[in-house]
Amino acid sequence: MFYREVGQFKTSYKADQSIFPILQDRIGIAVILFVAFAIIPAFGSDFFLSSIMIPFLIFALATIGLNILTGYTGQLSLGTGAFMGVGAYACYKLTTFFPDVNIIIMVLLSGFFSAAVGMIFGLPSLRIKGFYLAVTTLAAQFFLEWCFIRISWLYNYNNSGAIEVPRREGFGDIVLAGAAATPATRYLVVLSIVVLMTWIASNIIRGRIGRSWMMIRDMDIAAELMGVRPLYAKLSAFAVSSFYCGVAGAMMVFFWLGAAEVESFDINHSFLYLFMAIIGGLGSLVGSFMGAAFIWILPIIIRALPETFGIDINAATVEHINFMLIGGMIIFFLIVEPHGLARLWQIAKEKLRTWPFPYT
């Protein structure tokens, strides 16, 4: 009875087409944002912020980037990790050239370098699609990994081959990046960027550009006959997707890891983000957060539960359980519900809106 739209009248087309047309949804989002911005940084421990919330938000942003390309445009990509690496290395070089510029600006600017690289490797999508396009993005993954290893200029000729985050301050004397930055500060910076970019993505998807992406995904020939230019639609999808992945990669290094090598952006991570998109739901921003939570937070809960009940389980056993659980969930969603957790959440909301009447 508490989730109804009865009595909520819309007096304009803008109100009817809003992202959250139901009052209860707007209240729920406000509560979630209040908890995220006020409660969690105030009462969360350093471990909870650094090891759970920050990587969860970064992975969710990277999954949004992949979802824009794969879920909304239908272009399969296996190079997400490499595009994140482009953003990370670009941000590292920008901080080297412009040490006095706010690190948040550098993180956002690094996404444009990743977008440019993504557009270059997105050119084959104009001629090929499906499995062949996936192989092309896989080649981009291996090529960019080779660049991260062999081009010493990218990591300032460091003997270890790693990029290390320097101390960076902003908004006065607040340390935003580096070993001296507090977990709460880094968490709030990451959260603000993720919320802003999620809001921007939702507006892009609901606009003309997003509709052209979905038309290309559903039937590219019909979309072209209706006036959608595949060149602009596909390359813009690669650019926006790579931009989001690049920003996520820069945040992963500068606000979470503190240092990174090429292994942080290898093919295993590209598959991990693809699994997040599949389990959460292709073509859903909410599903990106659900998939990231399932892949990253669930294994932590599995490790913590035996210790809570005083059961000693080998770490390797826990890792095997995680692999079996994730693999089983991927198979389950591909067969039973291809749209993932987001679709299940949508069905639950629809049933709640019509309860106690039957939902068909």
N, C-alpha and C positions, 0 to 999 in steps of 0.2 A: 504493500500500500504506500510505502514511502518513495517509490521510484515511479512517479507518474508525471505525464506532461499535461494532464487535464487542468484547464484554467490558465495555461501559459500561452497567451495569444501572441501571435507574430503580426506586427503591423507594417513590416517592410520585407522586401526580398532579401536584403542584407541580413536581417535577423533570422530569417528562415534558413539561410544558407551558412550560418555561422558554424564554426568548428564544433562548438558545444551548444547545440540548440536547447537542451534541457537544463533547467536550473540546477538540478541535482548534480549533473556532470560538472558544471562550473564550480559548485561548492566543493565537490570532490577534488578537482584540480587545485583549488585554492588551499585546501587542507594538505594535500600532498606537497605543494610548494612550501607551505609554512613549515611542515615537518622537515623537509629537505634543507631549507635555508636557516631555520632557527633551532629546531630540536636536535637534529643529528649532530651538527658541529658543537653544540653546547654540551651534550651529554655523551657523545660517542667517544670511545677510547681512541688512542693513536693507532692501535692495530686495526680497529674497525674502519677508521677513515682511510688509512694508507693501504691496507691489504684487501679491503672489500669494496668500499664505496667508490674510491677513485678509479680503480681498474674497471669496475662495473660500468661507470659512466663513460669511460673512454671506449670500452668495447661496444657499448650501446651506440655511441656516435659512429664508430667504424661500421657497425652493422647497418645503421641508417644509410651511410654512404653506399654500401653494397646493395641495400634494398632499393635505392633509387635506380640503380643500374639493372639489377636482376629482377627485382619484384615489380617495379613500375614500368620499366622499359623492355624487359624480356631479354636482356643481353647477358648471357652467362659469363661470369668473370671469376678467374682463379688467381688474380694478381693483387688482391686487396692488401696483403702484407707488404708487397713491394711498393705500392702507392703510399702506404703509411710511412715506409722507409724514406721515400722521396721527401715527404713533409718533414720528417725528423732531421734528416741531413741538411735540408734547406734552412730549417730554423737554426740549426747549429752554425751554419755558415753566416747567416744573417746576424746572429748575436756576435760573431767574430768581427764582422765588418762594422756593425753599428752597436757597440756595447752600451751606449747610453739610452737607447730606445727601450720603451716599456716591453717586457717580454711577452705580454698578451698580444700586442700589435705584431710582434715577430711571429708568434704562433699562428695568427690569422693570415698573415702574409705568406707564410710557408705553404698554405693551402693552394695558392695560385700557382706555385711551381709544380705541385703535384697535379693540378688541373691541366697545366700545359702538357706534362708528360702523358697524362691520361688521354688527352685528345689525340696525341701522336699515335699511341697504341690503339686508339679507338677507330682509326681510319679503316682497318680491315673489316669492321662491322658493316661498312657500306656495301661490301661484296659477299661476305659470308656471315653465317649465324649458327646458333646451336653448338654442337660439339666442336666444330671447326673454330668457332670464335673462342671457345673455352681453351683450346690448344694454343691459340694466338696469345691470349692473356697469360697462359702458363709460360709461354716463351718470354713474355715481358717480365714475368716474375724472375725467371732464371737470369735474364740479361741484367736486370736492375740489381739483383744480388751480386752478380759478378762486378758491377760498377762499384757497389758499396765496399767490396773487398779490394779491388785492384787499383782504384783511383784514390791515391793517398791524399790528394788535395781535399777530398770530402771530409776526412777526419783530421785535417790539419797535420798530417804526417806523424800522427801519434804512433809510437812503437807498438802499443797494444792493439791498434786498429779499432779502438772504441771511441765513441763520442762521449764526452764528459760534460755535465751541466755546470756552468759557472754560477756564482752567486749573482742574482739579479734582484734589484729592488724596484718598487713602483708605488705610486700613490703616497709619496712621502718617503718614509724610511721603512716601509713594510717589505720584508723579504718575501718575494713571490716564488723564486726558484733557487735551487741549490740546497746544500746540506742543512743550512740554517733555517730554511723555510719550515714553518710548523705544518703538521698534517691538516689542521683546520683551515689554514690559509689556502693551501693547495687545493683542498676539497672545494672550498667556496669558489675559487677561480674556475676549476674544472666544471663545477655544477652550473655556474653562470654561463659559460661558453656553450655547454650542452643544451641548456634550456633555450638560449637565444637561437642556436642553430636548428634545434628541433622546431621551434616556432617558424623560422624562415622556411624550412623544408616543407612544413605543412601548408604554408601559403603558396609555395611554388607548385606543389603537387595539385592543389585545388584550382590553380590558374590555367592560363592558356598553355604554358609550357608543359605542365604536368599532364594535361589532357592529351597533348600531342604524344607524350611518352607512352601513355596507356593505349592510345590508338595504334602506335607502332607495335606495342607488345601484343595486342589482340589480333591484328591483321595488318601487316605493313603495306601490302598492296592496296587494300581498300583505303588505308589512311593516306597513301600517296594520291590516289584518285580523288580524295576529298580535299586535297590542297595541303596536306602536311608534307613538308620536305624532309625526307629521311636524313639528309646530310646534317641539317641543323638539329633535328630531334635527337639523333643518336650521338652526335658529337657533344651536344649540350648535356646529355645524360652522362656521358663519360667524364666531362669536365666537372659537373657538379658532384658526381659520385667521388671522383678523385680528390676534389677539394675537401670534402668531408673526411675522407680517409687520411689525407695529408695533415689536416688539423688534428685528427685523432692520434696520428703517429707522433706529431710534435708534442702533444700533451703527454703521451705515454712516456716519452723520454724526459721531458723537462718538469713534469709535475708528479710523476710516479716513480720511474726507475732510477732517475738521476744519472744513469750512464747506460749505454746500449752498444751492442755489436750487431753484426749482420744477422745473427741467429734470432734476434728479436723480430725480424721481418721476413722469416723464411716461409716456405710453402706450407708448413704445418699450421702456421697462424692463418694463412689464407683459407685453408680448409676449415679452421675453427670458426672464423667469421661466417663462412657459408653455412655451417651447421647452426649457428645462432640465428641466421635469417630463416632457415628452413623450419626449425623448431618453433621460433617465435611467430613466423607467418610471413610469407613473401607478400610484398605489397601492403605493408602495415608498419606505421611508425611505432605504435604501441607494441607490436610484436617484436620489434627490434630490442626494446627494453626487456621484454619477457624472455626472449631468447638469450640475451646476455646474462640475465639473472639466472636462468636455468643452467647455462654452461659454466658460469664462474662461481655463483654463490652456492648452488646445490652441492658440488663436491666439498666445499668447506663445511657445509652442514653435515654431510656424510662422515667427514673426518671427526667432527666435534661430537656427534651423537654417541658413539661408543665410549668416548672418554667421559661423557656426562653420566652414563650408567655404570661406569667403572669397568668397562670391557676393553681389553687390550687387543687391538687389531693391527697387524703389520701394515706399514704404509704402502707396500706393494699391493696388498690385498685391496686396500681402499682404492688404489689407482685402477686396478682391474675392474672393480665394481663400477667406477665412474665410466670406464670405456664401454662396459656392457650396457649400462643404463642409457648413456648418450646414444649408442648405436641402436639400441632397441627403440628409443623414442623417435629417432629419425625414421626408422622403418615404419613405426606406428603412424606417424603423421603423414608420411608419403602415401600410405595405403588408406587410412581411415579419414584423416582430415588434412588434406594438402595445404590448407591455409593456416595450419599451426595453432598455437595457443591463442593468438589474437582472435581467430574465428570462434574458438570455444568461449572466450570471454564475451564476444559479440552475441552469441546464441544465449548465453546466460543472462545478459542484459535484456534481450528481447523477451525471454520468458518471464523475467521479473516485471517487465512493463505490462504484460498481459495477464499476469497471475491475478486471480485463480482460474482464469479461463484458459482453455487449451491453446497451445502454440503449435502451429503447423508450418 
